Amino acid sequence: MSELGGQQSRQTIAVIGAGISGVCTAAHLLKEGLSVTVFERSSIVGGIWHFDDRVAADPPYPNSTPSLGDYETSQPGQFSYATPPSEQSDETPQNRTSRVEAERNFSDIEVQFSPPGPCYKGLRNNVPTYLMESSLGRWPNGTEPVVGQRDVECYIQHLAEAHDVDAHTLFQTRVEEVKKAQDGSKWELRSVTLEKGESGVRFIERLSRFDRVVVASGHYNMPRIPDIAGLLEWKARFPSRIIHSKQYRNPQRFQGQNVVVLGAGVSALDICRELDGVANTIYQSVRGGEFDLPVSLMPPSAKRVPEIVSFDLDTDERGEHLVEDGQHISGTINLKDGQVLDNIHHVIIATGYITSYPFLPHLHSDTAPVTESGEHLVVTSDGNMAHNLHKDIFYIPDPTLAFVGVPYHVVTFSLFDFQAQAVARVFAGRAKLPSQRLMRDEYGRKLREKGLGRGFHSLHQEGKEVLYVRELVEWVNEGYADGEGWSDGRMKGHSEEWLAGYYKLKATTRGLFGDRGIRSTAEQTFGEDSGLDVRTG
């Protein structure tokens, strides 16, 4: 199935995720008069901008294959009844004790069911608020260009409340599998809801059918853990000393310590900045990749060093031994240039995330290389990109499946809102997709231009983001259709005010990157007073 017909009465749409991309998508779909159900595995709107003191469990070292995601999906029928099946009405010492134990364990079960995101206490936006704005609502009057995590979270939650997204959201409900029904007419979505009852925790399984599905689950779920010699042994011996940046919450625990941060993106940079003046020594290990942020952005106390070749344990420390607080790890880190780092207390792995949609197993292959995605796979074994999407949105073989929030190196809130508008208008029948052949031809041209890998979705190059939105708006408005119950007006692109602010930001940051000739990650995302990763989900 590749064609979308005109508007049909009360088309049913599932939206997976209630971060900024999911909220924008659901709101625009509702404005078009469509029937929308949002599935959010956590208990709150906000995506990765919601701060949770709890952290996700350790990921595998090195990381698992992409199809596994950051949680273990259930088997069909595993939770098709309430567990336990019914409430116990008679109070007895036994069930009273069980209830207390359930209360104690619910938090642990909740973390396992919906692993907390990467938000840390000091997270702020690094694109000015006047740029990272949805068409659904303005920031409150007087909002500063750079604000804290809570302000951003409240903005997303306000949009959800104002546009009735909350009322259409199933919270603490995780999507386990999405697949086409046997007759190909609808999508079957299997979900599990976590509930806390009087007698304990319940998992409620549901099977629903939808005409369309939108994946808006974000980038920051499955940590990427590099396969470096000795890293697994260090993690096994000193588990609390080796973490992924998704588990970082604040700099206080690193007071007076020597810390190695792996990675050269915005998360690595921001952690280094937070550790400045707190940690004793900060080493940032980088591989010298295309999107490495310049060393000039690093704080004075941080030292940039080459790629890590291996983690070695001291010979006498290979047996059982507990490292006390304040004591350094008994081992060394060998760098590519021959340097050796020792007296290290902590390692923070800020090497990014893997593209993963565990609820779409039939669109994954954990064995196919990136060059062999064919015309049907979305994720191959590398987990670096999403294949076979028209304009990084519509699944070409069956565009009743769409993705919002795939592009990188963009002003996320603004760009994802444009994508959401496009999806809503297509699904409402007001905009028409090209034929599958034309979509395939356009996708092929993009492959030849940008190549395979994470950079395929990057809009960092000069003018690419503005051009992407302009072309998206022009296409959506071709053959514009209006109708009863539809939202008013043609889709509008960037405003002159937005473009002026955007180009001003670009001009102030261009000098950071010398004569590279391209606009790198930070040029797109760094404000004058911040250096933080603009996150989605």
ZIDA-V134091 format. One line per field, one symbol per residue. psi: psi as a letter, one per 40 degrees, with the letter a starting at -180 (. if undefined). burial: I if it has 9 or more other ideal C-beta (glycine too) atoms within 8 Angstrom, else O. A space follows every 50 residues. Layout:
psi=???
burial=???
This chain:
psi=heihaahihfhhhhhhhfaddddddddddddeeihhhhhhdaeiiebeeh hhdiiiihiihaiiidedaeihiiihedfeihhidiihdhhidddddddd ddddeddddddddghiaehidehiiehidedghieeiiiihehidhiidd ddddddddddddefddeehhifhhhdihiiideedihhhhihhhihidea iihhhihihidihhhfeidgdhihhighhedddddddgdeehiiddehdi edeeheihhhhhifadddddddddehedidhhhhhiefidehiideeiid eihhiaihdihhiideeeahhhhihehihgiihhideeihhafhdihhhf eaihhhgeefdeeihedhidefdaedidhaddfeihifhhffchhddgee hihhediifigddddddddddddddddeeeihiiidddddddddddddde iiadedehfdihedddddddddddddehfhiiiheiiiiihiahiddddd dddddddeedeeebfdeihaddddehideifihhia.
burial=OOOIOOIOOOIIIIIIIIIIIIIIIIIIIIIIOIOIIIIIIIOOIIIIII IOOOIIOIIOIOIOOIIIIIIOIIOOOOIOOIOIOOOIOOOOOOIIOIIO OIOOIIOOIIIOIIIIIIIIOIIIIIIIIIIIIIOIOOOOOOOOOIIOIO IIIOIIIIIIIOIIIOOIIIIIIIIIIIOIIOOOOOIIIIIIIIIIIOII IIIIIOOIIIIIIIIIIIIIIIIIIIOIOIIOIIIOIIOOIIIIIIIIOI IOOIOOIIIIIIIIIIIIIIIIIIIIOIIOOIIIIIOOOOIIIIOOIIIO IIOOIIIIOIIIIIOOIOOOOOIOOOOIIIIIIIIOOOOOIOOIIIIIII IOIIIIIIIIOOIIIOOIOIOOIOOOIIIIIIIIIIIIIIIIIIIIOIII IIIIIIIIIIIIIIIIIIIIIIIIIIIIIIIOIOOOOOIIOIIOOIIOOO OOIOIIIIIIOOOIIIOIIIOIIOIIIOOOOOOOOIOOOOIOOIOOOIIO IIOOIIOOIIOIIOOOOOIIIIIIIIIOOIIIIIIII
